[in-house]
Amino acid sequence: MRAFRLVALCFGWLLVGCEATIEVVARTETPAETPERPAIPAPDLPLLEPPVNRRAAKIRLRLDEARGVDVWDSPSQAKGFLNRSDRAYWVSGVLNGALEFGNESYLQMDSPEFGDYSGEAFSISAWVYVKATAGAAIRPPLVSKGFDYEFTVYGLSVGRDSNQLPPTPIPQDRWVHLVGTFNKGVHKRYWDGELNASSQVSTHRVEAKFAFFKLGHGTDAGGNCACILDDIRVSHVELTADEVSSIYQER
């Protein structure tokens, strides 16, 4: 509470130099306290020179809501919801807020048509933080649309074709920028703006229809990812190496 004192001089033909004191009290509301979790330091990145003209993402879940169970896609304003929100946490991320998934929690978009796509090129980008204590819980998809496509810490898989990329363990206990691209059967995986691995598979098209778009939830029962996700982007193109580097350095 803060008080401000105003002094006014009253002048008149009967009263000269009369002083009046007015007390004005300004109230400041104390915000309701919300649970806090330890902040995770974001990577210290240099600015990219010159900037790259990136193609816009078709889906972008910024995960900046900070509270509640509703989540929004930036381009379309489509809505999703948190399942088992009592086991998920809104935390600080690389680009503002982020979402930490605990046991049995996941995010699902409301409409089964959300994320439908048919084409030869596709990319998913995300900031991922995997704790060393997660163990096998990091294997389920970070992003999925049924079996149509799955994005795990090992990269992007399309259809029921495995991406054949080396199952290199993702760095733990720090933020990693993970990107998976697909173009006519060629898979590429990027870590922190750099190409990490590539492979060729027999599937040459993405056919994604009518399965629910989810974060942190696998196609098998009990397949949930114990991790933190920030800034999910889905593009209907193969991102170039320059575009991947630009997204990585955006913050």
C-alpha positions as a printed NumPy array, in Angstrom:
array([[  0.   ,   0.   ,   0.   ],
       [  1.317,   3.417,  -0.962],
       [  0.086,   6.836,   0.262],
       [  0.39 ,  10.128,  -1.606],
       [ -0.042,  13.501,   0.197],
       [ -1.511,  16.432,  -1.704],
       [ -1.347,  19.954,  -0.316],
       [ -3.794,  22.561,  -1.632],
       [ -3.871,  26.302,  -0.809],
       [ -7.305,  27.769,  -0.426],
       [ -7.696,  31.421,  -1.327],
       [-10.78 ,  33.544,  -0.868],
       [-11.851,  37.012,   0.141],
       [-12.713,  35.67 ,   3.604],
       [ -9.941,  33.087,   4.073],
       [ -6.42 ,  33.832,   2.916],
       [ -3.64 ,  31.219,   2.94 ],
       [ -5.826,  28.445,   4.265],
       [ -4.022,  25.112,   3.841],
       [ -5.923,  21.856,   3.305],
       [ -4.313,  18.425,   3.39 ],
       [ -5.812,  15.561,   1.38 ],
       [ -4.677,  11.941,   1.879],
       [ -5.032,   9.69 ,  -1.168],
       [ -4.439,   5.975,  -0.719],
       [ -3.589,   3.8  ,  -3.745],
       [ -4.121,   0.1  ,  -3.311],
       [ -2.053,  -2.472,  -5.127],
       [ -3.504,  -5.931,  -5.432],
       [ -1.33 ,  -8.856,  -4.392],
       [ -1.511, -11.493,  -7.157],
       [ -2.497, -14.983,  -6.234],
       [  0.542, -17.149,  -5.692],
       [  1.144, -19.947,  -8.179],
       [  3.455, -22.917,  -7.7  ],
       [  6.953, -22.335,  -9.035],
       [  9.437, -24.847, -10.39 ],
       [ 13.189, -24.247, -10.677],
       [ 14.053, -22.3  , -13.825],
       [ 16.028, -24.128, -16.512],
       [ 18.682, -21.947, -18.143],
       [ 18.139, -21.295, -21.841],
       [ 21.085, -21.751, -24.206],
       [ 23.234, -18.691, -24.824],
       [ 23.12 , -18.256, -28.591],
       [ 24.67 , -15.685, -30.931],
       [ 22.538, -13.721, -33.391],
       [ 22.419, -15.023, -36.951],
       [ 23.886, -12.654, -39.546],
       [ 22.321, -12.076, -42.019],
       [ 18.733, -13.18 , -41.183],
       [ 17.252, -16.025, -43.238],
       [ 13.898, -15.691, -45.004],
       [ 12.13 , -18.699, -43.481],
       [  8.922, -20.241, -44.797],
       [  6.066, -20.028, -42.292],
       [  5.057, -23.073, -40.257],
       [  1.586, -24.541, -40.81 ],
       [  1.314, -25.447, -37.122],
       [  2.991, -23.579, -34.285],
       [  2.293, -24.423, -30.667],
       [  4.237, -21.821, -28.707],
       [  3.16 , -23.285, -25.33 ],
       [  3.171, -19.844, -23.722],
       [ -0.254, -20.158, -22.055],
       [  1.382, -20.408, -18.581],
       [ -1.76 , -21.757, -16.887],
       [ -4.93 , -23.75 , -17.436],
       [ -5.621, -26.752, -19.669],
       [ -6.28 , -25.064, -23.045],
       [ -3.519, -24.745, -25.654],
       [ -3.73 , -22.78 , -28.922],
       [ -2.174, -23.089, -32.367],
       [ -0.881, -19.672, -33.502],
       [ -1.641, -19.821, -37.283],
       [ -5.142, -21.333, -37.088],
       [ -6.236, -20.529, -33.506],
       [ -7.309, -24.169, -33.178],
       [ -7.569, -25.349, -29.583],
       [ -6.235, -28.37 , -27.748],
       [ -6.343, -29.551, -24.148],
       [ -4.123, -31.131, -21.545],
       [ -4.998, -34.64 , -20.445],
       [ -4.013, -35.374, -16.815],
       [ -3.123, -31.719, -16.337],
       [ -2.487, -32.478, -12.664],
       [  0.712, -34.205, -13.839],
       [  1.842, -31.489, -16.27 ],
       [  3.522, -28.186, -15.411],
       [  3.778, -24.818, -17.105],
       [  7.424, -23.8  , -16.846],
       [  9.856, -21.297, -18.349],
       [ 11.293, -22.32 , -21.716],
       [ 13.643, -21.148, -24.438],
       [ 11.036, -18.875, -26.052],
       [  8.943, -17.684, -23.085],
       [  6.854, -20.543, -21.663],
       [  7.114, -24.314, -22.045],
       [  5.221, -27.421, -20.992],
       [  6.63 , -30.198, -18.82 ],
       [  4.953, -33.576, -19.22 ],
       [  4.793, -35.957, -16.297],
       [  3.514, -39.518, -16.06 ],
       [  0.29 , -40.033, -18.083],
       [ -0.02 , -36.371, -19.118],
       [ -0.208, -35.335, -22.773],
       [ -1.702, -32.668, -25.035],
       [ -4.336, -33.417, -27.677],
       [ -5.828, -31.053, -30.255],
       [ -9.638, -30.991, -30.254],
       [-10.277, -31.871, -33.906],
       [ -9.08 , -35.121, -35.548],
       [ -8.649, -33.129, -38.79 ],
       [ -6.06 , -30.857, -37.175],
       [ -2.673, -31.512, -38.796],
       [ -4.075, -33.449, -41.772],
       [ -1.591, -33.39 , -44.646],
       [ -0.764, -35.226, -47.849],
       [  2.52 , -34.507, -49.608],
       [  6.12 , -35.457, -50.268],
       [  7.906, -33.025, -47.927],
       [  7.441, -32.403, -44.215],
       [  9.343, -31.047, -41.199],
       [  8.914, -30.812, -37.427],
       [ 10.944, -28.552, -35.154],
       [ 10.925, -28.429, -31.334],
       [ 12.958, -27.418, -28.325],
       [ 13.315, -30.449, -26.061],
       [ 14.632, -30.844, -22.531],
       [ 15.102, -34.431, -21.361],
       [ 16.085, -35.053, -17.775],
       [ 18.657, -37.741, -17.106],
       [ 16.171, -39.384, -14.737],
       [ 13.635, -39.927, -17.558],
       [ 15.239, -43.171, -18.736],
       [ 13.078, -45.172, -21.161],
       [ 10.31 , -42.559, -20.918],
       [ 12.012, -40.479, -23.625],
       [ 11.332, -43.07 , -26.348],
       [  7.632, -42.333, -27.03 ],
       [  6.818, -39.593, -29.54 ],
       [  7.222, -35.944, -28.695],
       [  4.748, -35.162, -31.501],
       [  2.467, -37.648, -33.246],
       [ -0.596, -38.04 , -35.436],
       [ -1.432, -41.675, -34.903],
       [  0.853, -43.851, -37.003],
       [  0.796, -41.299, -39.837],
       [  3.871, -39.575, -38.451],
       [  5.816, -39.631, -35.214],
       [  8.546, -37.291, -34.003],
       [ 10.773, -38.735, -31.295],
       [ 14.137, -37.789, -29.828],
       [ 15.613, -39.982, -32.583],
       [ 13.957, -38.066, -35.431],
       [ 10.878, -38.125, -37.667],
       [  9.125, -41.301, -38.862],
       [  6.47 , -41.29 , -41.585],
       [  3.808, -43.976, -41.834],
       [  4.891, -47.317, -40.424],
       [  8.34 , -46.972, -41.992],
       [ 11.125, -46.57 , -39.456],
       [ 13.374, -43.618, -40.187],
       [ 16.471, -45.866, -40.003],
       [ 18.449, -43.069, -38.345],
       [ 21.071, -44.092, -35.775],
       [ 19.412, -44.185, -32.315],
       [ 21.973, -41.785, -30.888],
       [ 21.016, -40.737, -27.347],
       [ 19.853, -37.144, -27.176],
       [ 21.875, -34.882, -24.84 ],
       [ 20.208, -34.733, -21.44 ],
       [ 19.758, -32.132, -18.716],
       [ 19.906, -29.265, -21.216],
       [ 17.773, -27.748, -23.968],
       [ 18.275, -29.271, -27.417],
       [ 16.816, -27.899, -30.641],
       [ 15.615, -30.978, -32.511],
       [ 14.452, -30.942, -36.138],
       [ 13.302, -33.819, -38.321],
       [ 12.772, -33.392, -42.064],
       [ 11.339, -35.699, -44.729],
       [ 11.441, -35.368, -48.521],
       [ 10.51 , -38.234, -50.866],
       [ 11.79 , -40.848, -48.443],
       [ 14.923, -39.044, -47.259],
       [ 14.993, -38.407, -43.505],
       [ 17.317, -35.877, -41.88 ],
       [ 17.872, -35.133, -38.207],
       [ 19.322, -31.882, -36.869],
       [ 20.559, -31.121, -33.377],
       [ 21.177, -27.52 , -32.351],
       [ 21.183, -26.222, -35.923],
       [ 23.557, -28.872, -37.337],
       [ 22.812, -31.942, -39.465],
       [ 23.214, -34.983, -37.227],
       [ 22.163, -37.92 , -39.434],
       [ 20.251, -38.854, -42.615],
       [ 18.74 , -42.01 , -44.123],
       [ 16.564, -43.287, -46.989],
       [ 13.328, -45.275, -46.546],
       [ 10.779, -46.803, -48.932],
       [  7.887, -44.482, -47.988],
       [  7.92 , -41.423, -50.255],
       [  4.803, -39.544, -49.109],
       [  3.188, -38.292, -45.938],
       [ -0.477, -39.295, -45.677],
       [ -1.799, -37.932, -42.389],
       [ -5.577, -37.96 , -41.907],
       [ -8.063, -38.122, -39.064],
       [ -5.81 , -39.298, -36.245],
       [ -5.558, -36.894, -33.305],
       [ -2.521, -34.62 , -33.201],
       [ -0.798, -35.064, -29.834],
       [  2.234, -33.916, -27.869],
       [  3.947, -36.229, -25.405],
       [  1.819, -39.274, -26.166],
       [  2.718, -42.478, -27.988],
       [  0.596, -44.745, -30.139],
       [  1.042, -47.624, -27.685],
       [ -0.699, -47.79 , -24.317],
       [  1.262, -46.09 , -21.591],
       [  3.678, -44.466, -24.044],
       [  4.1  , -41.031, -22.556],
       [  7.184, -38.844, -22.773],
       [  8.651, -37.44 , -19.553],
       [ 10.212, -34.303, -20.989],
       [  9.782, -30.548, -21.464],
       [  8.696, -29.188, -24.861],
       [  8.759, -25.653, -26.24 ],
       [  7.841, -24.014, -29.561],
       [  6.545, -26.896, -31.703],
       [  6.522, -26.112, -35.449],
       [  5.181, -28.287, -38.263],
       [  5.976, -27.294, -41.856],
       [  4.707, -28.799, -45.133],
       [  8.14 , -28.395, -46.71 ],
       [ 11.596, -29.8  , -46.117],
       [ 13.356, -27.123, -44.08 ],
       [ 16.743, -26.223, -45.52 ],
       [ 19.917, -26.286, -43.429],
       [ 19.866, -22.464, -43.353],
       [ 16.249, -22.412, -42.149],
       [ 17.02 , -24.932, -39.411],
       [ 20.021, -22.879, -38.266],
       [ 17.919, -19.715, -38.302],
       [ 15.193, -21.236, -36.117],
       [ 17.834, -22.535, -33.714],
       [ 19.362, -19.084, -33.324],
       [ 16.039, -17.222, -33.209],
       [ 16.025, -16.527, -29.501]])
